[in-house]
Amino acid sequence: MNKSVSKSVILTPLLACAMLAAGTALAHHGWSEYDAAKPLNLSGTIVESGYTQPHGHVLLQSADKRWHVVLAPPSRMESRGLAKEALTSGAKVTVYGYPHRSKLDELRAERITIGEKTTELR
């Protein structure tokens, strides 16, 4: 095998992986899509939840709307004392965060209060 072929065989998959990782990182960290100038304080009931990577989430039914609330990564929630079991369907919660600029039913949570316990997520 000549040197130029062997380099391309090695570099092509590496380049593809690097591009994929960069694209994923950019898509994942699109916090500018949330409007920090318009914070919301929502109260409601958890309809469903996910304690998954890259971010946990809850589907929150407020008085007038159903919200998809983006939480912190599970490792951060766990280290700050918010166990998976706390995010149960039917739990009453209050969430403070920032609305998405174009997805009118999405909120990025800064903190969540369940019962008497408040957990800072960012």
C-alpha positions in Angstrom: 0.0 0.0 0.0 1.4 3.4 -0.9 1.8 6.1 1.7 -0.9 8.4 0.3 -3.5 5.7 0.3 -2.7 4.6 3.9 -2.9 8.2 5.1 -6.3 8.7 3.5 -7.6 5.5 5.0 -6.6 6.7 8.5 -7.4 10.4 8.1 -10.8 10.1 6.5 -12.5 8.3 9.5 -10.7 10.7 11.9 -11.9 13.7 10.0 -15.5 12.4 9.9 -15.5 11.8 13.7 -14.1 15.2 14.4 -16.8 16.9 12.2 -19.5 14.8 13.8 -18.3 15.7 17.3 -18.1 19.4 16.5 -21.6 19.4 15.0 -23.0 17.6 18.0 -21.3 20.1 20.4 -22.7 23.1 18.5 -26.2 21.7 18.4 -26.1 20.7 22.1 -24.9 24.0 23.4 -27.3 26.3 21.7 -28.2 28.2 24.9 -28.5 31.4 22.8 -31.8 29.9 21.6 -33.2 30.7 25.0 -34.2 34.2 26.0 -32.5 35.1 29.3 -34.2 38.5 29.2 -37.6 36.9 29.7 -37.3 34.6 32.6 -40.4 32.6 33.6 -41.5 31.0 36.8 -43.8 28.1 36.0 -45.8 25.9 38.4 -47.6 22.7 37.5 -47.6 19.0 37.5 -45.1 16.6 36.0 -46.8 14.6 33.2 -43.6 12.6 32.3 -39.9 12.9 32.9 -36.6 11.6 31.6 -33.4 11.4 33.5 -31.3 10.9 30.3 -28.2 12.3 28.6 -27.4 14.9 27.5 -30.1 16.6 29.6 -32.9 15.4 31.8 -36.4 16.8 31.0 -39.9 17.0 32.3 -43.2 17.5 30.5 -44.9 20.0 32.8 -48.6 20.8 32.7 -49.1 24.3 33.9 -52.5 26.0 34.4 -52.8 26.9 30.7 -50.1 25.1 28.8 -48.0 21.9 28.5 -44.2 22.7 28.6 -41.2 20.7 27.6 -38.6 21.7 30.3 -35.0 21.0 29.7 -33.1 20.2 32.9 -29.4 19.6 33.7 -27.4 16.5 32.8 -28.3 13.6 35.2 -24.8 13.6 36.8 -25.3 17.3 37.8 -28.8 16.7 39.1 -27.6 13.7 41.1 -24.6 15.6 42.5 -26.9 18.5 43.6 -29.4 16.2 45.3 -32.1 15.9 42.7 -32.7 12.1 42.4 -34.4 10.5 39.5 -37.2 9.4 41.9 -38.1 13.0 42.6 -39.2 13.6 39.0 -42.3 11.4 39.2 -45.5 11.8 37.3 -48.0 13.7 39.3 -45.4 15.7 41.4 -46.1 19.3 41.8 -43.2 21.5 40.8 -42.1 25.1 40.2 -39.5 25.7 37.5 -37.6 29.0 36.9 -35.9 29.3 33.5 -35.8 30.8 30.1 -38.2 30.3 27.2 -36.9 29.1 23.8 -37.0 31.8 21.2 -38.8 29.8 18.6 -40.2 26.7 20.3 -43.0 28.3 22.2 -43.6 25.4 24.5 -39.9 24.9 25.6 -38.1 26.2 28.7 -34.5 25.8 29.8 -34.6 25.4 33.6 -32.2 27.2 35.9 -33.8 25.8 39.1 -36.6 23.4 40.0 -38.5 23.2 43.3 -40.2 20.0 44.3 -42.0 20.3 47.6 -39.8 22.3 49.9 -36.6 21.4 48.1 -35.1 23.7 45.5 -32.2 22.5 43.2 -30.0 24.8 41.2 -29.4 23.2 37.8 -26.9 25.5 36.1 
